[in-house]
Amino acid sequence: MPSEPANTGDGGARAPRLLAGVSFLTPAELPDWSAGPRGERAEIYAALKAAGYEAIQTLEPQAAIDAGLIPTGLMRIFRDVDQMREQATRWRDAGCDCSTVQLGDGFEDDDEMARLAEAMLETSQALDHPIYLETHRATMTQDIKRTLDLVERLPELRFNGDFGHWYIGHELTYGDMDMKFDRMRPVFERTRFMHLRVSSNAFGQLTASDPAEARHLDYYKRMWTASFAGFLRGAEPGDYFAVHPELLPARAFYPKMVPGPDGEPREESDRWTESAFLIEVARDCFAQAEAAVAGRAG
């Protein structure tokens, strides 16, 4: 997993921690009424750094480095494992700390899933570059049960937890949530990177800060806290868990659209302020996970 120097410079060990990142999509095409930055990419990335973000998942890692941000790579691979190796090599050589990958299209049989996952693991080891398998609709991880079966087959897998895809794709709140979370625990325990976004059973992107959505947010808090605890139980000094709010613009059809002051449809919430809210929620969840892990250790 990504790490920073384990020594703080004063002889003390740097404890495993949460790293606040952001997806390049979150500040993309912000409307005029947003509190966030607009302008050239360099201006936007500089504003992200000034706002306290430490990393960005981006297709342009040098722009991130120039702004003092840690770049992270991303990949969408259907079947071509050579393409995965080429892209992962590109991101490693460009200075990315790790990469996430959406693998397959959901029509794979179990053996094909294993072949792709094994290729991902081999590529990661050969390049000494962490690659995290993303939980995402329209990929081989879209089904929770088949993903859990894959973990049984390849327990060394590590994930980018984009759990909104399971939440909406499985209409997750239908049924016994305690049972479902218990069954999903092997994935939580292996999650080392996270896209922060809250969905419902019907909408792909909610206004998480709206008290009316507290029921859904509470479920996400449980998933995030369980994932942080899984990381902390095996983390070494200097390791970090990066969380990246990934809030998509209107053209992606994720956000709720509501009438604006002029009567025209607009995004329900400001992705800039929502991203900051999600980071604070993640920090609170991380602190709860730290307390829980420390309590068990004691």
C-alpha positions as CSV (number, residue, x, y, z in Angstrom):
1,M,0.0,0.0,0.0
2,P,1.2,3.6,-0.4
3,S,3.5,4.8,2.3
4,E,5.4,8.0,3.2
5,P,8.6,8.2,5.2
6,A,7.9,6.3,8.4
7,N,10.0,8.8,10.5
8,T,8.6,12.2,11.3
9,G,12.1,13.8,11.4
10,D,12.2,14.1,15.1
11,G,12.8,10.5,15.8
12,G,9.2,9.5,16.1
13,A,7.3,7.1,14.0
14,R,4.6,8.4,11.6
15,A,1.5,6.6,12.5
16,P,-0.8,5.1,9.8
17,R,-3.2,7.9,8.8
18,L,-6.0,9.1,6.5
19,L,-4.9,11.0,3.5
20,A,-7.4,13.5,2.0
21,G,-7.5,13.3,-1.8
22,V,-10.1,14.1,-4.4
23,S,-11.1,12.9,-7.9
24,F,-10.4,15.2,-10.8
25,L,-14.1,14.9,-11.6
26,T,-15.2,16.6,-8.4
27,P,-14.1,20.1,-9.3
28,A,-14.8,19.6,-13.0
29,E,-17.3,21.9,-14.7
30,L,-18.4,23.5,-11.4
31,P,-21.3,25.8,-12.1
32,D,-21.0,29.6,-11.6
33,W,-22.9,29.4,-8.3
34,S,-20.4,26.9,-6.8
35,A,-18.1,28.1,-4.0
36,G,-15.3,26.2,-5.8
37,P,-12.6,27.2,-8.2
38,R,-13.0,27.7,-12.0
39,G,-10.4,28.5,-14.6
40,E,-7.3,26.8,-15.9
41,R,-6.3,23.4,-14.6
42,A,-3.3,24.8,-12.8
43,E,-5.5,27.3,-11.0
44,I,-8.0,24.6,-9.9
45,Y,-5.2,22.2,-8.7
46,A,-3.6,25.1,-6.8
47,A,-7.0,25.8,-5.1
48,L,-7.3,22.1,-4.2
49,K,-3.9,22.2,-2.5
50,A,-4.8,25.5,-0.7
51,A,-8.1,23.9,0.5
52,G,-6.1,21.1,2.3
53,Y,-6.3,18.3,-0.2
54,E,-3.1,16.2,-0.4
55,A,-3.7,14.1,-3.5
56,I,-5.7,13.9,-6.7
57,Q,-6.7,11.0,-8.9
58,T,-6.1,12.4,-12.3
59,L,-5.2,11.7,-15.9
60,E,-2.5,14.4,-15.8
61,P,-0.1,13.5,-12.9
62,Q,2.5,16.2,-13.8
63,A,-0.1,18.9,-13.2
64,A,-0.8,17.4,-9.8
65,I,2.9,17.3,-9.0
66,D,3.4,20.9,-10.1
67,A,0.6,21.9,-7.6
68,G,2.2,19.9,-4.8
69,L,-0.4,17.2,-4.9
70,I,0.2,13.4,-4.9
71,P,-1.1,12.0,-8.2
72,T,-3.0,8.7,-8.3
73,G,-3.7,6.7,-11.5
74,L,-6.9,5.2,-12.8
75,M,-7.6,2.5,-15.4
76,R,-10.6,1.0,-17.2
77,I,-9.6,-2.4,-18.6
78,F,-12.0,-4.8,-20.2
79,R,-10.0,-7.9,-21.2
80,D,-6.5,-6.7,-22.3
81,V,-4.1,-7.5,-19.5
82,D,-1.2,-6.1,-21.7
83,Q,-3.0,-2.8,-21.7
84,M,-3.3,-2.9,-17.9
85,R,0.5,-3.4,-17.6
86,E,1.2,-0.6,-20.0
87,Q,-1.1,1.8,-18.2
88,A,0.1,0.9,-14.8
89,T,3.7,1.3,-15.9
90,R,2.8,4.8,-17.3
91,W,1.2,5.8,-14.0
92,R,4.1,4.5,-11.9
93,D,6.7,6.2,-14.0
94,A,4.7,9.4,-13.9
95,G,5.0,9.5,-10.1
96,C,1.6,8.1,-9.1
97,D,1.5,6.6,-5.6
98,C,-1.0,3.9,-6.7
99,S,-3.7,3.1,-9.3
100,T,-7.3,1.9,-9.2
101,V,-8.7,-0.3,-11.9
102,Q,-12.2,-1.1,-13.1
103,L,-11.9,-4.6,-14.6
104,G,-14.1,-6.5,-17.0
105,D,-17.7,-5.8,-17.9
106,G,-19.7,-8.1,-15.7
107,F,-20.1,-11.0,-18.2
108,E,-17.0,-12.9,-17.1
109,D,-17.3,-16.4,-15.8
110,D,-15.5,-17.2,-12.5
111,D,-12.3,-18.4,-14.2
112,E,-12.1,-15.3,-16.4
113,M,-12.6,-13.1,-13.3
114,A,-9.7,-14.9,-11.6
115,R,-7.5,-14.6,-14.7
116,L,-8.0,-10.8,-14.8
117,A,-7.5,-10.4,-11.0
118,E,-4.4,-12.6,-11.1
119,A,-3.0,-10.4,-13.9
120,M,-3.7,-7.3,-11.8
121,L,-1.9,-8.8,-8.8
122,E,1.1,-9.9,-10.9
123,T,1.3,-6.5,-12.6
124,S,1.2,-4.7,-9.2
125,Q,4.0,-6.9,-7.8
126,A,6.2,-6.7,-10.9
127,L,6.0,-2.9,-11.0
128,D,6.1,-2.4,-7.2
129,H,3.0,-0.2,-7.7
130,P,-0.2,-0.8,-5.7
131,I,-3.2,-1.5,-7.8
132,Y,-6.7,-1.6,-6.2
133,L,-9.6,-3.4,-7.8
134,E,-12.6,-1.0,-7.8
135,T,-16.1,-2.1,-6.8
136,H,-18.1,-0.7,-9.7
137,R,-21.2,-1.4,-11.8
138,A,-20.7,-2.7,-15.3
139,T,-17.5,-4.5,-14.2
140,M,-16.6,-7.9,-12.9
141,T,-17.1,-6.7,-9.3
142,Q,-20.6,-5.4,-9.8
143,D,-22.1,-8.4,-8.0
144,I,-21.3,-8.7,-4.3
145,K,-21.5,-12.5,-4.0
146,R,-19.2,-13.1,-7.0
147,T,-16.7,-10.5,-5.6
148,L,-16.7,-12.4,-2.3
149,D,-16.2,-15.7,-4.1
150,L,-13.2,-14.0,-5.9
151,V,-11.8,-13.0,-2.5
152,E,-12.0,-16.6,-1.3
153,R,-10.0,-17.6,-4.4
154,L,-7.5,-14.7,-4.2
155,P,-7.4,-13.4,-0.6
156,E,-4.4,-11.1,-1.4
157,L,-6.7,-8.8,-3.4
158,R,-7.0,-5.2,-2.2
159,F,-9.9,-2.9,-3.2
160,N,-10.9,0.6,-4.0
161,G,-14.2,0.8,-2.2
162,D,-16.6,2.7,-4.4
163,F,-19.5,1.2,-2.4
164,G,-22.2,3.5,-3.9
165,H,-22.3,1.1,-6.9
166,W,-23.2,-1.8,-4.7
167,Y,-25.6,0.3,-2.7
168,I,-27.7,1.3,-5.7
169,G,-27.0,-1.7,-7.8
170,H,-28.2,-4.2,-5.2
171,E,-30.9,-1.9,-3.7
172,L,-28.9,-2.7,-0.6
173,T,-31.4,-1.5,2.1
174,Y,-33.9,-4.1,1.0
175,G,-33.5,-6.7,3.7
176,D,-31.2,-7.3,6.6
177,M,-28.4,-4.8,6.6
178,D,-26.6,-6.3,9.5
179,M,-26.4,-9.6,7.7
180,K,-25.3,-7.9,4.5
181,F,-22.5,-5.9,6.2
182,D,-21.3,-9.1,7.9
183,R,-21.1,-10.9,4.6
184,M,-19.3,-8.0,3.0
185,R,-16.7,-7.8,5.7
186,P,-14.0,-9.7,3.7
187,V,-14.1,-6.8,1.2
188,F,-14.1,-4.1,3.9
189,E,-11.1,-5.8,5.5
190,R,-9.2,-5.6,2.2
191,T,-10.1,-2.0,1.1
192,R,-7.1,0.3,1.0
193,F,-8.5,3.2,-1.1
194,M,-11.9,4.8,-1.3
195,H,-14.1,6.9,-3.5
196,L,-16.4,8.9,-1.3
197,R,-19.9,9.3,-2.7
198,V,-23.2,8.6,-1.1
199,S,-26.1,7.1,-3.2
200,S,-29.5,5.7,-2.4
201,N,-31.4,2.8,-3.8
202,A,-32.5,5.0,-6.7
203,F,-30.1,8.0,-7.0
204,G,-26.4,7.6,-7.8
205,Q,-25.3,10.8,-6.0
206,L,-27.0,12.3,-3.0
207,T,-26.5,15.5,-1.1
208,A,-24.8,13.7,1.8
209,S,-24.9,16.8,4.0
210,D,-28.7,17.0,3.8
211,P,-30.2,15.8,7.1
212,A,-32.9,14.1,5.0
213,E,-30.3,11.7,3.7
214,A,-29.0,10.8,7.1
215,R,-30.3,7.2,6.9
216,H,-28.2,6.5,3.8
217,L,-25.1,8.4,5.1
218,D,-25.2,6.4,8.4
219,Y,-24.9,3.1,6.4
220,Y,-22.0,4.5,4.4
221,K,-20.3,5.5,7.7
222,R,-20.5,1.9,8.8
223,M,-18.9,0.7,5.6
224,W,-16.2,3.4,5.7
225,T,-15.4,2.7,9.4
226,A,-15.2,-1.0,8.8
227,S,-12.8,-0.4,5.9
228,F,-10.5,1.9,7.9
229,A,-10.4,-0.7,10.7
230,G,-9.3,-3.3,8.3
231,F,-6.5,-1.1,7.1
232,L,-5.4,-0.2,10.6
233,R,-5.2,-3.8,11.8
234,G,-2.4,-4.5,9.4
235,A,-0.9,-1.0,8.7
236,E,2.8,-0.2,9.2
237,P,4.2,3.2,10.3
238,G,4.1,5.5,7.3
239,D,1.1,3.7,5.6
240,Y,-1.8,5.8,4.6
241,F,-5.4,5.2,3.4
242,A,-6.4,7.7,0.7
243,V,-10.0,8.8,0.4
244,H,-11.1,10.7,-2.7
245,P,-14.5,12.3,-3.0
246,E,-15.7,11.4,-6.5
247,L,-18.7,13.7,-7.2
248,L,-19.6,13.7,-10.8
249,P,-20.9,16.7,-12.9
250,A,-24.4,16.8,-14.4
251,R,-23.2,15.4,-17.7
252,A,-22.6,12.0,-16.0
253,F,-26.3,11.8,-14.9
254,Y,-25.2,11.0,-11.3
255,P,-26.3,14.1,-9.3
256,K,-29.9,14.9,-8.5
257,M,-31.2,17.8,-10.7
258,V,-33.5,20.4,-9.3
259,P,-35.0,23.7,-10.6
260,G,-32.6,26.6,-10.1
261,P,-33.6,30.2,-9.4
262,D,-34.2,30.7,-13.1
263,G,-36.3,27.6,-13.4
264,E,-33.7,25.7,-15.3
265,P,-32.4,22.3,-13.9
266,R,-29.2,22.4,-11.9
267,E,-27.2,20.1,-9.6
268,E,-28.9,19.8,-6.3
269,S,-25.8,20.6,-4.3
270,D,-22.3,22.2,-4.6
271,R,-19.8,19.5,-5.3
272,W,-17.0,21.7,-3.8
273,T,-18.6,22.0,-0.4
274,E,-20.0,18.5,-0.4
275,S,-16.5,17.1,-1.0
276,A,-15.2,19.0,2.1
277,F,-18.2,17.6,4.1
278,L,-17.4,14.0,3.0
279,I,-13.7,14.4,4.0
280,E,-14.8,15.5,7.5
281,V,-17.1,12.5,7.7
282,A,-14.3,10.2,6.7
283,R,-12.0,11.7,9.3
284,D,-14.6,11.1,12.0
285,C,-15.0,7.5,10.8
286,F,-11.2,7.0,10.8
287,A,-11.0,8.2,14.4
288,Q,-13.7,5.8,15.4
289,A,-11.9,3.0,13.7
290,E,-8.7,3.9,15.5
291,A,-10.4,3.9,18.8
292,A,-12.0,0.5,18.1
293,V,-8.8,-1.1,16.9
294,A,-6.9,0.3,19.9
295,G,-9.6,-1.0,22.2
296,R,-9.3,-4.5,20.9
297,A,-5.5,-4.4,21.0
298,G,-5.7,-3.3,24.7
